[in-house]
Amino acid sequence: MNDRKLLGKIGEDLAVSLLFAEGYTIMDRNFRSHFGEIDIVCEKDGTVYFVEVKTRTSDIFGEPDEAVNSVKQYRMKKTAEFYMVRKKIDAEVTFKIIEVMIRETDDALM
């Protein structure tokens, strides 16, 4: 696994832990369709959440949520629609972005 994929997996694992601690039920991870991918699909109080996780080690290229541009939003929407039809779910839907910033420390560099 390359460094970017490992960083992304760590960020997604942290996001899943956060969502679980906040009472969400995790329904799927890394759901793929021909439209795109959704990192996490979860449910809470009858609402289905489609979650994009953006993990970064710095903000040199901007804030993590800035990477969720209009093209990514469109793909998420189409993938979410596909998911709801495929899984035969009739519920309210919303979208979330979880930003994970992982900072290197001097100790980690030793």
Summary of the structure (lengths in Angstrom):
residues: 110
radius of gyration: 14.9
end to end distance: 21.8
largest distance: 51.4
contacts: 296
relative contact order: 0.21
helix: 40%
strand: 33%
